[in-house]
């Protein structure tokens, strides 16, 4: 099987059946070639419905998960996006084609370097890869900092820290996976006003937690 047939099968057999029907998203999966962002040792897993191991206990999320989150985010060309967990830079590359600017925060120096190289090799210039721990939010600075139009958290959190709610604009969206293994819920949180938020559960899942994710206190009320 050649690589284009494998990509076609991934889209038709994994992604479309997961209710990813936006033609712009499906077309983008042909434009941003996933294999360019997969570590050499795992190239054979590029189009498989599985997480791909990355250094430091991180992972590249399954293709159908990435595509569904991208569809639910509904990123627009004028929007400023924050991603937590750069990994190899693949999700940032997808987002960059739809957003004005993407800031992606990565806690691992090795993965930060990998993401920067992959994005540079791909000729993507509207992404900043920042080294740091974004599990409690990321303020950033200047016109590309908070508040953001869209925040995508590419790893699970046991709960959503309040900072994220403050760092998204009114009318903005947060895509996050909340919970503890094996029961986690992908959620879309929309900020409807200065004090109002609307949460929609998208699907159940079980993915790796963000490194250094905050732990809930047993005494939280």
Rosetta blueprint (number, residue, H / E / L):
1 X L
2 X L
3 X H
4 X H
5 X H
6 X H
7 X H
8 X H
9 X H
10 X H
11 X H
12 X H
13 X H
14 X H
15 X H
16 X H
17 X H
18 X H
19 X L
20 X L
21 X L
22 X L
23 X H
24 X H
25 X H
26 X H
27 X H
28 X H
29 X H
30 X H
31 X H
32 X L
33 X L
34 X H
35 X H
36 X H
37 X H
38 X L
39 X L
40 X H
41 X H
42 X H
43 X H
44 X H
45 X H
46 X L
47 X L
48 X L
49 X L
50 X L
51 X L
52 X E
53 X E
54 X L
55 X H
56 X H
57 X H
58 X L
59 X E
60 X E
61 X L
62 X L
63 X H
64 X H
65 X H
66 X H
67 X H
68 X H
69 X H
70 X H
71 X H
72 X H
73 X H
74 X L
75 X L
76 X L
77 X L
78 X L
79 X L
80 X E
81 X E
82 X E
83 X E
84 X E
85 X L
86 X L
87 X L
88 X L
89 X L
90 X H
91 X H
92 X H
93 X H
94 X H
95 X H
96 X H
97 X L
98 X L
99 X L
100 X L
101 X E
102 X E
103 X E
104 X E
105 X E
106 X E
107 X L
108 X L
109 X H
110 X H
111 X H
112 X H
113 X H
114 X H
115 X H
116 X H
117 X H
118 X H
119 X H
120 X H
121 X H
122 X L
123 X L
124 X L
125 X L
126 X L
127 X E
128 X E
129 X E
130 X E
131 X E
132 X L
133 X L
134 X L
135 X L
136 X L
137 X L
138 X L
139 X L
140 X L
141 X L
142 X H
143 X H
144 X H
145 X L
146 X L
147 X L
148 X E
149 X E
150 X E
151 X E
152 X E
153 X E
154 X E
155 X E
156 X E
157 X E
158 X L
159 X L
160 X L
161 X L
162 X H
163 X H
164 X H
165 X H
166 X H
167 X L
168 X E
169 X E
170 X E
171 X E
172 X E
173 X E
174 X E
175 X E
176 X E
177 X E
178 X E
179 X E
180 X E
181 X L
182 X L
183 X E
184 X E
185 X E
186 X E
187 X E
188 X E
189 X E
190 X E
191 X E
192 X L
193 X L
194 X L
195 X L
196 X L
197 X E
198 X E
199 X E
200 X E
201 X E
202 X E
203 X E
204 X E
205 X E
206 X L
207 X L
208 X L
209 X E
210 X L
211 X L
212 X L
213 X L
214 X L
215 X L
216 X L
217 X L
218 X L
219 X L
220 X L
221 X L
